Each structure stands twice: as C-alpha cells, then as structure tokens.
C-alpha cells in the first residue's frame, strides 16, 4: 500500500504518523509538509512590500520543515523500508493533494484538530479539503491508540458494500480485529406530512433490505483476519453512527463523492461523521 501522511508541528500530525503504521504495513510511505508563507510566498510580493531578509526568511522556513521531516521520520517503524519526504512551499491542502497524486497513493492520512463546523466553514480546514478533493481513500486520525481492537463498519447501500468489502480484503489491518457491521434505516421527520403516514410500511421493507445487506457484508469478511457481527438501527444516520463510534477504535465508511451543490443541499454522512465520530475515521473511495 502506498500511503501519504500530512505532517506539521502539531500533536495530531505526530499521532497520524504513528497510528497509520499501527493499522497498516505500507509498501511506500511519503511524509509531506507544506511551508505556508502566506502572501509572502511570492518573491514579487515580498519585494514590492520591501520585505528585508526575504531570502533568509524563506530558507529558514524550509530548514525548519526539513527538521520536522527528520523528527517525524523517527516515528516510522524500521520495517517500513521505503520512506519518502516532500517539503514544499505552498498552501498545505494543495501541497498534500499534489503529493497524493505524485505518489499514486492508496491512502492519505491527516490529523484532526477537532475544529468545529462553523470554524471550518469560515477559516477552512486542511483535513476537510483533503477529504473532499483527494481521489484516494482518506484516514482522519483523531486520537492515539494503544491497540486496534474494534472496527465499526457503516454501510448504506450495495455500492458501499462493494467498496468496503474490496478495501477490507485488499488492505487488511496488521492484526486481526473485531468488525461490527451496521446499517442505519433513516426515520422521517415527524412534521413531514407526505412521508410520515407511509413510514411503517417503508420502514419494514427498508429494515429487511438492510438486514440482508449487513449480513452479507459481514459473512463475506468473516475469517481469521476479521471476527464479524452485524446489526441494523434506526434514526438519523450521522447521529446514530456517531454514537456507535464511541465504543470503537476506528470507523470505516464509504464516500459517495458528492460535489458542489449536491453536497451543500443533500449533505454528506461521511463529511458529518468526520466531525461527529468519537474515533478516527477511514473514508473509503
């Protein structure tokens, strides 16, 4: 597996390097750091503003980035034989996305600082942009783990089931884990005059379908690597899965890759769970 990890001087970034090496044995690991000079990134702007010592400032920031590379490289286990470094000047999210493309990565890993939805909307978020724009799967590391014991796998439909099954078979964890496969049948708002009267009949049909979905996925994954259980719940998917994640070490979900107006109007369970989940989140594309 080819993995790219975004690193900076924060504790979540250091956790990201350590945790991904506990989950997987990467074939290639790329550590990428963006030196964000802001508006001073352009020498033309710096010279126009008569900034003194610009070259020394730029060199000092790059040297600090290389020192960070040295420090984070020490966190990588010795059995990872191929470790690459990328320290570039630019906006963090774009530098990471470029590194993902150059490495043909299977997975990109970022540490989450727990920024709220409103702050993310107004200030931007590196992990948020990477989650939306990366063309590979993404792991949002929220906390350090002593061991990976329980993995919660949330599935919505047949397409999700196929993506999740292929990923979990192709990229097994370093050690056997307990997989809890769940699906959430959404409930309508009580004030919906159209949907609510038909909910009991629809709910029965949807629940039967969801039970078959989680059973088939759990059965297809059961074996020496995964010990599986499955169940179906009801409620708002993001809320229910978020609560269930409190008892898990890792949440694995699939992304529908909605973009633009569709994402804004319809929302995204994977996006919501990147905030609400109590544990780290792996979004499979």
N, C-alpha and C positions, 0 to 999 in steps of 0.2 A: 504494500500500500504506500502511495506517495502522499505525504502529509505536509501541509504548510501551517506554521504556528506564528501568529502575530504577537510580537513581544514589545513591551515598553518597560518603564521603571516601576510599574505598579505590581502589587502583590497578586491580583488576579491574573496578570500575564505570566508570572512565575508559576502559579498554580496550573495554568493551561499547559505549559511545557511538561510539567511533572505528571499531570493526570492523563494526558493522551498517551504517554509512554507506559502507563499502567494498564490502559484499555487495550492498546494495540502494539504490535511489533512492526513498526514502519520499515519498509524497504528503503525509502528515502525520506529524510526529514529536513525541511527547509525552515530556518528561523529568519523571520523578516521584521525589520524595524524601519519605521519611517521617521526621518528627521524633518519635522514640520517647522519651517522657518516663517510660516505665515506670509504676509505681504513682502517680507524681505527675501523670499525665495528667488525673486528675480533680481539679478545684479543691476539691471537697468533702473528698477525702482529704488534700490538701495543707493545708487549713485545719484539719482535725481533728488533724493532726500538728504544727500551729503552725509551719509552714514559713515562714520570713521571706523576704520578697522574691520570692514565688512569681510574681507578675505580671512582674517584671523578668526572672526566670529563663526563663519561658515565651517572652517577647518576644525574649530573647537567642538562644534556640534556633531560633526561627523566622527571625530575622535571619541566623543562620549558614546555615540551609537556603537562604535566598534568595541568599546569596553563593555557595553551591555551584551553584545554578541558573545564576548569571551565569558562573561558571567553566566549567561543562560546556557551556553554550551556545556558547562559543567553539570547542569541538571539532567542532561541526556544520558541514559544508561550506556555503558560501554558496548553492549551488544548491538546497538544501532550503529552500523558501520558507515553509513553514508549520511553525513550531516553537512548541509549547505547553509550559507549565510547570505543574506541580502540586506544591505544597509543603504537606503536611498533617500534622497531629498524629495519631499513631496507630501501631499495630503495622505494621512495614514490609510484610509479605506482604499484609495486608489492604488497606493503602493502595494498593499496586501493583495488586492484583486489582480494586479499585474503579475505578482509573484505566483499566484494560483494558476494563472494562465501559462506562464513560462514553465512551471513545474509539471503541467498536466496533472494537477493534484486530484486525488480521490476525496480528500477531506481537508477543510480549512478549520483551524481552531483559534478561537479568541476567548479571552477572559472577559467576564461581565462585571461591570462596576455597579450594577443594580440601579442604574438611572431610571427614573420614573417615565411614564408615557409622555407627560406634558413636557418635562425637561428634554426628552429625546426629540420631541416634535420641534421645540424652539431652538435647541442647541445642536442637534444632530448627534449621532452615535455611530462609532466605528463598527461595533458589532451589528447594529441594525442595518447599516448599509451593506455590510458583507453578507448578512443573512438574506437580504433581498436580491442582491446582484450576483453573488457567486454562482457559477454554473456547476459546482460540485456540492456534495453534502457538507454541512457545517455543524461544528460542535461548539456550543456556548458553555464554557466552564464557569460554574457559579461558586463552587466551593471545593476544598481539597477533600480527598477520600483516603481513608485508611485501607479500604478494600472495596472491590465491586462485588456486591452480593446479589442485590435485587435490581432488575431492569424492568421498567414499565414500558410496554409497547402499546401505543394507542393507534387503532385502525378505524378508518371512517368508511371505506368502500373497497371494492375489488381492486382498483388501481393501486390504492395504498397498500393493500395486502401483497400484491406482486412486488412492489418496490421494496417493502420492508423485508419480505422473505428473501429476495435476492441479495440485499445488503447483508443481512444477518448470516446467510450461508457463505457469502463470498468473503466477508470480513469478520470472522469470529473474534471474540474477545480473547485475551491471553489466558484466561482461566474460565472454567465452567461457571455459569450463573443461573439464578432463578429468573425466568421470564414470565411476567404477568401480562397476558394479552387482554386488553379491554377495548370495548367499543361503547360509545355513549349515544343513546337514542334521544335526540333533542325534543324538548317539550315546547308547545306553543305558548305565547303569552296569553294570560287569562283574558285579556281585553281584545283579542283578535276575534272578531265576530264571524269570520269565514272559516278559519282553521279549527277553532276550538270544538265546535259541535261534532266534527268528524274525527277528532283525535283518538278516541278509544279504538276504533277500527283500524286507523292508520298505525297506531302505536303497536297493536298486536302483530300486524304484518311486519312492521319495521323491526320489532324485537326478535321475531322468529328469524328474519334475514340476518340480523346482527349476531345472533347466537351461532348460526351456521358459519358466519364469517370468522369469528374469533376462534371457534373450534377447529376449523380447517387450517387457519394460520398456526395455531398452537400445535396441532398434530404434525404439520409439515416441518416444524422446527424442533420437535422433541427428539432428544437423543443424548449422547454423552456430553455434548457441549452445553445444551440448554435443558433445564428442567422446567416444564411449562405448566401454567394454569391459565384459565380464561374465565371471563365473566362479562355481562352486559349491564350497563347502568343507564339511568335516565336523568335528564337535566340539561343545563347549558353546557356544551362540550368543554369549553375552555375552563369553566369554573369547576366542573366535576373532575376533569383530568388533573387540574391544578391541585385539588385536594388530595387525590390519589397519589400524586407525586411526593407528598410529604413522607411517605413510607418507602420511597425508592432512592437508589443511589444514582440512577440515570433514567431519563425519559427519552424514548425513541419515537419519533413521529415522522410523518411524510409530508412534504410540501406540495401543494397544488400549483405553486409558482404563478399565482395570480399577480398581475401587474397593473399599474396605473389606476384608472377609475374603478376597475373591478375590485382591486384590493381596498380602495378607500370606501366604496359603497358596501361591499359584501363582508369586509373584514377578513381576517385570516386566523384560523385556530393556531397554526404554528407560530405566527407572529405574537399572538396574545400569550401563548404558553412560554415563549422566550422570556416574558416578563413575570408571569404568574407562577410558573413551576418552582417548586421548592428545591429542586435538584438541578444538576446540569442537564442540558437538552441537546440531543443529537437530531438534527433535521435532515432527513434522507431525501435526496432529489432523484 
